Amino acid sequence: MHTQVSLSSITKLIDGTHENPSNLLGPHTIDYRGNAAVAVRSYLPDAKAAWVIDRASGQKRAMRRIHPAGFFEAICDPMVDGSRPKRDASSSTALEKSKYHIQMTNESGKLVEMQDPYAIPSILTDFDRYLIGEGKHHQIYDRLGAQLRTVDGQSGVNFSVWAPNARSVQIVGDFNGWDGRKHVARVQAHLGIWELFVPGAKVGDRYKFRIHNEQGEWVDKSDPVGFAAELPPLTASIVTDLTTFQWSDSDWIDGRAEWNPMHEPMNVYEVHLGSWQKGPGRTHGWLDYRDLARRLAEYCHRMNFTHVELMPVNEHPFSGSWGYQAVGYFAPTSRHGNPEDFMYFVDYMHQHGIGVIIDWVPAHFPKDSHGLRRFDGSALYEHEDPRKGEHPDWGTMIFNYGRNEVRNFLVANALFWLDKYHIDGLRVDAVASMLYLDYSREDGEWVPNQYGGRENLEALDFLREFNIAVHEKFPGVVTAAEESTAWPGVSRPTYDGGLGFTYKWNMGWMNDTLTYMRNEPIHRKYHQNELTFSLIYAFTENFMLPLSHDEVVHGKGSLISQMPGDMWQKFANLRLLYSYMWTHPGKKLLFMGGEFAQWNEWNDDDGPDWILLDFATHRGVQQLVADLNKLVVENPALHQLDFSGEGFEWVDCMNADASILSYLRKGLDGAPPILVCSNFTPVVRQGYRVGVPESGYWKEIFNSDGEAYGGSNVGNYPGRKTFGEGQHGRPDSISIDLPPLATVIFRLEQ
């Protein structure tokens, strides 16, 4: 009995160069001696002998070894289910429809029985294939990667990967002794997706895709859609079940859908989980997600922060990148535990009233050999042309946003974190680098778009698609753009020509304000416009005011170290900066350590110097931040109209000689107005007249010079009554004492 498979095909299979192993392996209907039959073929390099077992009848048929490397075949004629042979070979599918197993004895003589992976149908439906072809499969993470699957009672894992230019793909892992010959993937050529069901593979198994690339090299790659990964520097992906965690945050999720990000307070605490707090006896001091959840929720609650923003939690090989050079886009970093631990983190934060935002990095990815770069030997995720595909500043690769599959990968990744991990917001890193083709490039180093311009049209389309998908599928979830240029409409709806972000980081406000605050007070009168300029454009976008990690690294020093003057003035200036920031229109973000006047510049090895809280001056700043957060939350005038000119009104912005600013904040539905007066000099201004819009009693509700904060306690407690005399174009006024380097805040009491 001779095989109908050519020796050359078998040789290609054994060499790992066969273009589609499923054409050889598994059950195949053939015409055998004029009768219909089924040929079952398996490549079993460890087998001494093999059999086909019909599960329905129990009939056992020996497989012939037709190649010494371990290629076996059984031609089943008559049908193993007992039916009579049929002359029409095309209709002879009895064995395929019945269930059979492969039984083998391995080299040690052990009897092993298993399903035939090549008899298992694809996990992809026709609808999946259609969506993938369109680049619109926003739940591709339920198909690609390592999907737990049970077929005919046999549990296993379905492995799938997009590698259209690979010559062959093998699945290697703990389940096959990392021998890729045992599980050669089959390809759906029109999609470029290689897949195979591996019976017996299980949760916790490590794995990779071994790719025979178009250069003829074999390269082991981590799973681009892997849900978990080994602790770096190890790089294997890990089979994971994302369905077992019992969530308890349904009330939070339901409430979030009704939450209006335009009108609600948002005080964000930016955190690097690897260094926020350390644990003795742990690897690099890293705390696990569960411990971090308990500590961080308690701290945010005490400090009145409404949200945490986590620097990237996706898996990254180099800790010094802080997560901004991601390899595992679908895997929370194993530095702090497994995916279920991170689910616990988010769930716990929600149960304690704290939202969770994560940094997301679709702008670039690193060159690590196990990652996305030249994944199948070709420029698959990136551009081939380095003028478009390589980032000159960071030594990283730029995504090819014009490719359907790449755009689909990124949009689906964003939705994945919202779907599987209940994340409340995505802050998109380095948006400016995505918008411009000439970003950080000299003439001749970039390629214009089809109209000759510098705008990256493909990236613009991607960002709009991303924002539309997020807001449609997850109401109440926010997106924020770190965008440092004057690109118009970043936080405007896509139907209005905008990019569709909820918020835009106000980098102009941050730069101007810090530049102003670094001036000695005696010189500030010459720079008043650096403070007032932000209100010229404050309502052109939905701005978030960030004092982020970027302002306290790379030689810039900590925020307090950037303040001028002696020790007392440094602390007073920092309190003044925060008070001005928290009363300025826009949502607020502060990086860890800044809330208690960290002296040292941040580094990811050490983190904040919590020991500083042994000193009253640092505790005072911490209390001030907690009180400012509470003030914003409890006073509608300080958050309801952050993005509307109706919520802000200058009282006096022209007193540059005295370096004084005074303004009103207003809310909706008759919320009492707030009066803010700031003195940016160390000179006490006694009896300073300030115009107010209404007569009555203006209660002092905050004073950054308060003794509890470490100040000199100059102020106006409990408040001031109006004079009945106009000032600053207002019908009435109050006379106040302005403390040195301080802000005082008043609220009209009805």
C-alpha positions as a printed Julia matrix, in Angstrom:
750×3 Matrix{Float64}:
   0.0    0.0    0.0
   1.65   3.19  -1.19
   1.13   6.73   0.07
  -0.21   9.39  -2.23
   1.99  12.04  -0.59
   5.15  12.97  -2.42
   8.52  12.57  -0.76
   9.32  16.2   -1.47
   6.24  17.33   0.48
   7.17  15.12   3.42
  10.72  16.45   3.31
   9.47  20.05   3.4
   7.27  19.23   6.36
  10.16  17.67   8.26
  12.44  20.58   7.37
   9.78  23.02   8.58
   9.46  24.71   5.22
   6.1   23.38   4.04
   3.85  26.27   3.04
   0.75  24.69   4.6
   1.16  21.53   6.72
  -2.59  20.96   6.91
  -2.46  19.94   3.26
  -0.56  16.86   4.43
  -1.54  16.29   8.05
  -4.86  15.31   9.53
  -7.75  13.53   7.75
  -7.94  13.74   3.96
 -10.54  12.17   1.69
  -8.82  10.23  -1.12
  -9.73   7.88  -3.93
  -8.15   4.58  -3.01
  -8.42   1.73  -5.56
 -11.58   3.27  -6.93
 -13.23   3.54  -3.55
 -13.63   6.47  -1.21
 -11.28   6.37   1.77
  -9.82   8.61   4.38
  -6.09   8.98   4.83
  -5.04  10.09   8.32
  -1.5   11.42   8.48
   0.55  12.56  11.47
   4.05  13.79  12.03
   5.14  12.18  15.32
   8.92  12.51  15.65
   8.94  10.82  19.1
   6.72   7.88  18.16
   7.84   4.29  17.86
   4.38   3.19  16.67
   1.0    4.89  16.1
  -2.66   4.0   15.61
  -5.92   5.66  14.6
  -8.73   4.93  17.08
 -12.33   5.53  16.13
 -13.92   6.8   19.33
 -17.4    5.71  18.27
 -16.6    2.06  17.5
 -13.34   1.62  19.33
 -11.78   0.23  16.15
  -8.01   0.6   16.14
  -6.06   0.86  12.9
  -2.28   0.82  12.73
  -0.5    3.74  11.06
   2.42   3.01   8.75
   5.69   4.87   9.2
   6.32   6.11   5.71
   9.31   8.27   6.62
  11.93   7.43   9.24
  11.68  10.95  10.73
   8.26  10.02  12.09
   5.72  10.63   9.33
   2.82   8.17   9.77
  -0.24   7.4    7.67
  -3.32   5.18   7.97
  -5.64   4.68   4.99
  -9.03   3.78   6.38
 -10.87   1.52   3.9
 -13.49   0.33   4.52
 -14.8    3.13   6.68
 -13.81   2.77  10.31
 -17.41   3.38  11.36
 -18.5    0.21   9.48
 -20.27   1.86   6.57
 -19.87   0.36   3.12
 -17.28   1.96   0.82
 -18.6    4.42  -1.68
 -17.34   5.02  -5.16
 -17.69   8.81  -4.89
 -14.53   9.85  -3.12
 -15.77  13.41  -2.64
 -18.69  12.23  -0.53
 -16.65   9.91   1.67
 -16.31  11.87   4.91
 -17.38   9.31   7.48
 -14.06   9.27   9.3
 -13.82  13.04   9.27
 -17.29  13.33  10.76
 -16.67  10.63  13.33
 -14.31  11.36  16.17
 -10.96   9.7   16.25
  -7.82   9.91  18.32
  -4.19   9.23  17.58
  -2.51   6.75  19.88
   1.25   6.36  19.98
   4.02   4.81  21.98
   6.87   7.21  22.55
  10.57   6.45  22.76
  10.29   5.49  26.43
   7.5    3.03  25.64
   4.76   5.12  27.21
   1.34   4.92  25.54
  -0.05   8.36  24.71
  -3.49   9.13  23.27
  -4.47  12.52  21.87
  -6.71  14.33  19.48
  -5.36  15.04  16.05
  -4.76  18.82  15.98
  -5.22  18.85  12.21
  -8.71  17.36  12.48
  -9.92  20.31  14.58
 -11.7   23.07  12.65
 -10.41  26.62  12.77
 -11.45  28.85  15.64
 -12.2   31.56  13.08
 -15.76  31.87  11.8
 -16.66  33.33   8.42
 -17.67  36.53  10.2
 -14.28  36.64  11.94
 -12.58  36.32   8.58
 -14.67  39.1    7.12
 -13.93  41.49  10.0
 -10.23  40.65   9.95
 -10.09  41.31   6.23
 -11.75  44.68   6.77
  -9.44  45.55   9.67
 -12.5   45.98  11.92
 -12.28  42.99  14.25
 -12.17  44.97  17.48
 -12.29  41.8   19.57
  -9.47  40.08  17.76
  -8.05  39.28  21.19
 -10.78  36.62  21.48
  -9.37  34.86  18.42
  -5.63  35.42  18.12
  -3.03  34.43  20.68
  -3.57  31.52  23.04
  -7.29  30.8   23.37
  -8.48  28.13  25.79
 -10.72  25.76  23.9
 -12.52  22.47  24.45
 -13.25  20.32  21.41
 -15.28  17.13  21.79
 -14.52  17.02  25.47
 -10.78  17.51  24.98
  -9.39  20.7   26.53
  -6.47  22.45  24.97
  -5.3   25.76  23.58
  -5.86  27.26  20.14
  -2.77  29.18  19.08
  -3.08  31.79  16.33
  -0.7   34.44  15.04
  -0.62  36.9   12.16
   2.57  36.33  10.15
   1.66  36.62   6.44
   5.22  36.48   5.13
   6.42  33.55   7.21
   7.44  30.38   5.4
   6.34  28.28   8.32
   5.25  28.73  11.93
   5.7   26.27  14.76
   4.19  26.46  18.22
   6.75  25.67  20.89
   6.24  25.47  24.62
   6.08  23.45  27.78
   3.44  21.19  26.22
   5.78  19.81  23.56
   9.2   20.12  25.16
   9.84  23.18  22.96
  10.07  20.9   19.94
   8.42  22.8   17.1
   8.25  19.74  14.86
   5.36  18.44  16.93
   3.04  21.39  16.33
   3.48  22.97  12.93
   0.75  25.56  12.43
  -1.53  25.59   9.42
  -2.08  28.79   7.51
  -5.11  30.66   6.27
  -3.2   32.2    3.45
  -5.72  34.9    2.51
  -5.5   36.27   6.08
  -1.86  35.49   6.79
  -2.91  33.82  10.04
  -1.24  30.64  11.26
  -3.11  28.57  13.82
  -3.33  25.18  15.48
  -5.29  23.62  18.31
  -2.93  21.88  20.74
  -4.79  19.28  22.83
  -3.63  19.08  26.41
  -1.97  22.51  26.5
  -3.13  24.3   29.62
  -3.14  27.45  31.71
   0.34  28.27  32.95
   2.17  26.73  29.99
   4.89  28.9   28.55
   5.05  29.22  24.78
   6.38  31.1   21.76
   5.9   31.15  18.03
   8.9   29.77  16.14
   8.85  31.53  12.8
  10.69  30.5    9.66
  10.96  33.96   8.18
  11.35  35.1    4.64
  15.11  35.31   5.1
  15.16  31.59   5.84
  15.98  32.07   9.53
  14.2   30.48  12.48
  13.26  33.08  15.1
  11.36  32.59  18.36
   8.83  35.36  18.96
   6.64  36.21  21.92
   2.92  36.26  21.21
   1.81  39.76  20.09
  -1.59  39.01  21.66
  -0.23  37.1   24.64
  -2.18  37.72  27.84
   0.74  37.11  30.2
   4.51  36.89  30.01
   7.46  35.65  31.97
   9.28  37.97  34.32
  11.95  39.81  32.3
  14.6   39.13  31.18
  12.76  35.89  30.27
  10.52  36.44  27.29
   8.06  33.57  26.81
   4.32  34.17  26.75
   2.11  32.28  29.21
  -1.25  30.63  28.54
  -3.81  32.47  30.68
  -7.51  32.29  31.45
  -9.02  35.78  31.7
 -12.52  34.57  32.58
 -12.12  33.19  36.1
 -11.87  36.39  38.14
 -15.06  37.33  40.0
 -15.59  41.06  39.52
 -17.39  43.06  42.22
 -17.47  46.51  40.63
 -20.81  46.41  38.77
 -22.07  49.47  40.65
 -18.99  51.4   39.61
 -19.28  50.34  35.96
 -23.0   51.2   35.86
 -22.31  54.58  37.43
 -19.47  55.28  35.06
 -21.79  54.94  32.08
 -23.81  57.85  33.48
 -20.74  59.87  34.47
 -20.12  63.08  32.55
 -16.38  63.66  32.16
 -16.99  67.28  31.2
 -18.67  68.34  34.44
 -17.33  66.0   37.11
 -14.23  66.59  39.26
 -11.05  64.78  38.27
  -7.95  64.88  40.48
  -5.47  62.37  39.09
  -2.53  60.85  40.94
   0.1   59.63  38.46
   1.93  56.56  39.71
   4.8   54.33  38.66
   3.84  51.06  40.31
   7.4   49.78  40.37
   8.65  52.57  42.6
   5.67  54.16  44.35
   6.39  52.05  47.4
   8.84  49.19  47.88
   8.6   45.94  49.8
  11.58  44.42  51.6
  12.55  40.95  50.51
  10.83  41.21  47.13
  12.43  41.17  43.68
  13.73  44.71  43.19
  11.34  45.68  45.98
   8.36  45.36  43.63
   5.04  45.05  45.43
   2.38  42.79  43.96
  -0.8   44.21  42.45
  -2.94  43.15  45.41
  -0.7   44.79  47.98
  -0.47  47.89  45.8
  -4.25  48.03  45.51
  -4.79  48.07  49.25
  -2.08  50.64  49.9
  -2.89  52.89  46.97
  -6.66  52.92  47.48
  -6.23  53.92  51.11
  -3.75  56.64  50.19
  -5.85  58.07  47.34
  -8.91  58.08  49.55
  -7.05  59.93  52.29
  -5.62  62.38  49.74
  -8.99  62.87  47.98
  -7.68  61.86  44.56
 -10.49  60.67  42.3
  -8.31  58.65  39.9
  -4.92  57.06  39.58
  -3.05  57.12  36.32
  -0.6   54.25  35.99
   2.49  54.61  33.87
   2.34  51.76  31.33
   1.48  48.42  32.9
   1.93  46.4   29.71
   4.87  44.01  29.62
   8.17  45.65  28.76
  11.66  44.12  28.71
  13.61  47.11  30.06
  12.47  48.47  33.43
  14.28  51.74  32.72
  11.8   52.5   29.93
   9.09  52.78  32.65
   6.83  50.73  30.39
   6.9   53.12  27.45
   8.74  50.57  25.28
   6.16  47.81  25.26
   6.48  44.3   23.88
   3.47  42.62  25.5
   0.65  44.94  24.51
  -2.0   42.59  25.92
  -0.13  41.49  29.05
   0.08  43.36  32.36
   3.68  43.27  33.49
   4.57  40.2   35.52
   6.74  42.35  37.79
   3.73  42.73  40.1
   1.87  39.48  39.56
  -0.38  37.76  37.07
  -3.39  39.06  35.1
  -5.85  38.05  37.81
  -3.81  40.04  40.34
  -4.13  43.11  38.13
  -7.87  42.52  37.84
  -7.97  42.48  41.63
  -6.12  45.81  41.63
  -8.67  47.5   39.37
 -11.63  45.89  41.12
 -10.37  46.95  44.54
  -9.78  50.53  43.41
 -13.31  50.68  42.0
 -14.83  49.32  45.18
 -13.1   52.15  47.03
 -14.28  54.84  44.64
 -11.04  55.35  42.7
 -10.93  55.3   38.9
  -8.01  53.7   37.06
  -6.41  55.28  33.98
  -3.47  53.64  32.23
  -0.86  55.07  29.91
  -1.13  53.53  26.46
   1.66  53.68  23.87
   0.54  53.22  20.25
   3.21  55.61  18.96
   6.19  53.25  18.89
   7.62  49.91  20.02
  11.15  48.67  20.8
  13.53  46.65  18.65
  13.86  43.66  20.99
  14.29  40.52  18.91
  11.43  38.62  20.59
   8.96  41.45  19.94
   7.09  43.0   17.03
  10.02  44.27  14.98
  10.3   42.38  11.67
   8.0   39.84  13.18
   7.89  37.45  10.25
  11.09  38.72   8.69
   9.32  41.61   7.02
   8.37  45.09   8.18
   5.02  43.83   9.4
   3.94  46.19  12.18
   6.33  48.98  11.18
   7.2   50.77   7.94
   9.98  49.37   5.76
  11.29  52.87   5.05
  13.18  54.11   8.16
  12.1   57.65   7.34
   8.6   56.54   8.31
   9.24  53.45  10.42
  11.95  54.4   12.88
  11.86  56.99  15.63
  15.09  59.05  15.7
  14.78  60.17  19.34
  13.94  56.92  21.06
  15.56  54.31  18.83
  12.2   52.58  18.43
   9.92  51.52  15.6
   6.84  53.42  14.44
   3.63  51.55  13.7
   2.36  51.44  10.13
  -1.06  52.99  10.75
  -1.99  52.62   7.09
  -2.1   48.85   7.33
  -5.51  47.42   8.22
  -4.16  44.66  10.42
  -1.89  47.0   12.39
  -4.65  49.52  12.97
  -6.93  46.67  14.02
  -4.27  45.36  16.42
  -3.98  48.73  18.15
  -7.68  49.6   18.35
  -8.45  46.12  19.65
  -5.65  46.46  22.2
  -7.17  49.66  23.56
 -10.59  48.04  23.85
  -9.04  44.94  25.43
  -7.96  46.86  28.53
 -11.43  48.38  28.9
 -13.16  45.06  28.3
 -11.07  42.54  30.21
  -9.66  44.82  32.92
 -12.45  47.42  33.39
  -9.99  50.29  32.89
 -11.62  53.75  33.12
  -9.39  55.73  30.81
  -6.45  55.67  28.42
  -3.86  58.4   28.34
  -2.22  58.18  24.92
   1.5   58.83  25.02
   3.46  60.9   22.49
   0.53  61.88  20.27
   2.51  64.74  18.76
   5.04  62.27  17.37
   2.17  60.48  15.61
   0.61  63.56  14.03
   3.62  64.86  12.13
   5.7   63.0    9.56
   8.6   65.36  10.19
   8.47  65.05  13.98
  12.05  65.44  15.26
  13.39  65.03  11.71
  15.48  67.29   9.52
  14.83  68.04   5.87
  15.36  64.95   3.77
  14.71  62.63   6.72
  10.97  62.37   6.23
   8.46  61.52   3.51
   5.58  63.93   2.8
   2.01  62.69   2.63
   0.16  62.27  -0.67
  -0.62  65.99  -0.73
   2.93  67.05  -0.01
   2.2   67.96   3.62
   3.73  66.98   6.93
   0.54  65.63   8.51
   0.44  61.88   9.1
  -2.96  61.21   7.56
  -2.92  57.51   8.39
  -2.2   58.21  12.07
  -5.03  60.75  12.13
  -7.46  58.17  10.78
  -6.25  55.67  13.37
  -6.67  58.08  16.29
 -10.2   58.95  15.2
 -11.11  55.28  14.8
  -9.65  54.54  18.23
 -11.62  57.3   19.95
 -14.87  56.47  18.18
 -14.58  52.8   19.17
 -13.74  53.57  22.8
 -16.54  56.05  23.35
 -19.17  54.0   21.52
 -18.41  50.71  23.24
 -17.55  52.0   26.73
 -19.58  55.07  27.74
 -17.93  57.08  30.49
 -14.42  55.91  29.68
 -12.07  58.83  29.0
  -9.17  59.26  26.61
  -6.46  61.86  27.08
  -3.84  62.96  24.58
  -0.32  63.95  25.52
  -0.04  66.42  22.67
   2.43  69.27  22.92
   1.69  71.27  19.77
  -1.12  73.55  18.65
  -2.86  70.87  16.59
  -6.51  72.0   16.49
  -9.43  69.94  17.73
  -7.61  67.23  19.63
 -10.46  67.0   22.14
 -13.22  67.9   19.74
 -15.68  65.31  18.37
 -14.68  63.45  15.22
 -17.93  64.53  13.54
 -16.69  68.1   13.99
 -13.34  67.31  12.41
 -11.6   66.7   15.73
  -9.59  63.7   16.89
 -12.21  62.7   19.45
 -10.17  62.66  22.68
 -11.97  63.47  25.92
  -9.07  65.58  27.17
  -5.83  67.07  25.97
  -2.86  67.61  28.25
  -2.16  71.33  28.48
   1.58  71.29  27.92
   1.62  75.0   27.15
   0.14  75.84  30.55
   2.63  73.53  32.24
   5.67  75.01  30.5
   4.61  78.63  30.95
   3.65  78.18  34.59
   6.84  76.4   35.6
   8.92  78.95  33.68
   7.14  81.74  35.57
   7.5   80.08  38.96
  11.26  79.6   38.49
  11.67  83.39  38.39
  12.67  85.17  41.56
   9.57  87.04  42.83
  11.18  90.41  42.25
  11.33  89.66  38.52
   7.87  88.15  38.16
   6.18  91.44  37.32
   7.96  91.29  33.98
   6.49  87.86  33.23
   2.83  88.24  34.23
   1.74  87.28  30.72
   3.24  83.81  31.18
   0.49  83.15  33.71
  -2.36  84.94  31.99
  -1.67  83.65  28.46
  -3.19  80.24  29.2
  -6.64  81.81  29.56
  -6.46  83.07  25.99
  -6.8   79.48  24.75
  -8.04  77.66  27.87
 -11.39  76.75  26.34
 -10.27  75.81  22.83
  -9.74  72.24  24.1
 -10.85  70.14  27.06
  -7.62  70.57  28.95
  -6.03  68.54  31.7
  -3.31  70.35  33.66
  -0.36  67.97  34.12
   2.57  68.15  36.48
   3.68  64.71  35.41
   6.76  62.52  35.75
   8.26  64.27  32.71
   8.71  67.44  34.77
  10.85  65.78  37.45
  13.33  63.67  35.44
  16.33  64.03  33.14
  18.07  66.72  35.17
  15.05  68.99  35.7
  15.0   68.32  39.42
  11.93  67.9   41.61
   9.21  70.53  41.61
  10.25  72.03  44.94
  13.88  72.17  43.87
  12.79  74.25  40.86
  11.23  76.87  43.15
  13.33  79.98  43.91
  14.25  81.48  47.28
  15.27  80.22  50.67
  13.77  77.14  52.27
  10.63  78.9   53.48
  10.04  80.53  50.1
  10.54  77.25  48.22
   7.76  75.59  50.2
   5.54  78.68  49.94
   6.09  78.86  46.18
   5.21  75.2   45.76
   2.02  75.64  47.79
   1.24  78.69  45.66
   1.85  76.74  42.44
  -0.51  73.97  43.5
  -3.18  76.4   44.65
  -3.06  78.26  41.35
  -3.16  74.97  39.43
  -6.1   73.52  41.34
  -8.18  76.67  40.8
  -7.27  77.1   37.12
  -9.82  75.67  34.63
  -9.04  72.08  33.67
  -8.74  68.66  35.24
  -5.71  68.07  37.44
  -2.82  65.56  37.4
   0.12  65.35  39.8
   2.97  62.85  39.78
   3.75  60.87  42.92
   6.16  62.5   45.34
   5.08  65.96  44.29
   2.22  65.84  46.78
   4.65  66.01  49.7
   7.46  68.07  48.13
   9.87  65.31  47.16
  13.36  66.83  47.09
  15.16  64.38  44.83
  14.5   64.02  41.15
  12.47  60.87  40.58
  14.17  57.66  39.52
  12.53  54.31  39.02
  14.94  52.48  41.33
  14.17  54.41  44.5
  10.83  56.18  44.15
   9.53  58.87  46.51
  11.33  59.59  49.79
   8.46  58.81  52.14
  10.74  59.47  55.1
  10.31  63.19  54.36
   6.87  62.96  55.95
   8.66  62.9   59.29
   9.05  66.67  58.75
   6.19  69.09  59.33
   6.96  71.16  56.21
   6.47  68.14  53.95
   3.4   66.97  55.82
   2.04  70.48  55.34
   2.34  70.27  51.56
   0.74  66.83  51.61
  -2.19  68.18  53.63
  -2.5   71.12  51.28
  -2.83  68.8   48.25
  -5.41  66.68  50.07
  -7.41  69.79  50.94
  -7.18  71.19  47.41
  -8.47  67.89  46.04
 -11.35  68.0   48.5
 -12.03  71.62  47.63
 -12.36  70.78  43.93
 -14.64  67.82  44.62
 -16.95  69.69  47.01
 -17.28  72.94  45.09
 -19.08  72.72  41.73
 -17.64  76.07  40.68
 -14.19  74.47  40.64
 -15.06  71.6   38.29
 -18.4   71.87  36.51
 -17.35  74.35  33.81
 -13.67  73.53  33.42
 -14.05  73.64  29.63
 -16.33  76.63  29.2
 -15.59  80.32  29.34
 -18.79  80.68  31.37
 -16.96  79.06  34.27
 -14.12  81.6   34.49
 -13.94  85.35  34.82
 -10.95  87.58  35.44
 -11.33  90.02  38.29
  -7.89  91.53  37.88
  -5.08  90.18  35.73
  -3.38  93.52  35.12
  -1.66  94.12  38.46
   1.72  92.99  37.21
   3.65  95.4   39.47
   2.33  93.62  42.55
   2.28  90.18  40.8
  -1.32  89.59  41.89
  -3.98  87.62  40.08
  -7.64  87.46  41.05
 -10.42  85.61  39.25
 -13.81  84.01  39.67
 -14.77  80.38  39.1
 -18.43  79.62  38.47
 -20.58  76.49  38.24
 -23.98  75.4   36.99
 -27.45  75.81  38.47
 -26.74  78.59  40.89
 -23.61  77.05  42.43
 -21.99  79.7   44.66
 -19.14  81.5   42.9
 -15.54  81.1   44.05
 -13.11  84.02  44.29
  -9.4   83.22  43.97
  -6.68  85.72  44.86
  -2.98  84.87  44.46
   0.04  86.86  45.56
   3.2   85.8   43.73
   5.53  87.92  45.87
   6.71  87.48  49.48
   5.21  90.89  50.38
   2.03  90.86  52.5
  -0.68  92.99  50.89
  -2.91  94.27  53.66
  -6.3   95.81  52.98
  -6.21  94.77  49.34
  -9.54  95.62  47.66
 -11.02  93.01  45.35
 -14.15  93.44  43.27
 -16.91  90.84  43.66
 -20.03  90.2   41.56
 -22.47  89.97  44.48
 -22.9   91.6   47.87
 -22.85  89.46  50.99
 -20.47  87.42  53.05
 -17.47  85.86  51.31
 -16.15  83.01  53.43
 -12.45  82.17  53.28
 -12.49  78.46  52.47
  -8.79  78.0   51.75
  -5.49  79.74  52.49
  -2.24  78.21  51.26
  -0.4   80.27  53.9
  -2.28  78.47  56.67
  -0.26  77.3   59.64
  -1.35  73.7   59.06
   0.44  73.82  55.71
   3.63  75.34  57.05
   2.69  78.94  56.27
   2.79  82.17  58.26
  -0.98  82.14  58.86
  -1.71  85.56  57.38
  -5.28  85.51  56.16
  -8.9   86.5   56.46
 -10.53  83.8   58.52
 -13.46  83.32  58.74
 -14.24  85.68  55.84
 -15.11  89.19  54.68
 -18.3   91.17  54.16
 -18.73  93.35  51.13
 -18.31  97.13  51.34
 -21.08  98.31  49.14
 -18.46  99.96  46.92
 -17.51  98.78  43.47
 -14.02  97.71  42.41
 -12.49  96.14  39.3
 -15.67  96.87  37.39
 -17.77  94.85  39.87
 -20.72  96.27  41.82
 -19.19  95.46  45.21
 -15.87  94.57  46.83
 -14.15  93.09  49.85
 -10.97  94.14  51.61
  -8.57  91.29  52.26
  -5.08  90.59  53.49
  -3.07  88.79  50.85
  -0.49  86.49  52.47
   3.04  86.21  51.05
   3.53  83.75  48.17
   0.08  82.41  48.71
  -3.44  81.93  47.41
  -6.63  82.66  49.35
  -9.99  81.36  48.17
 -13.41  82.72  49.08
 -16.93  81.42  48.48
 -20.08  83.51  48.52
 -22.29  82.3   51.37
 -26.0   82.61  50.57
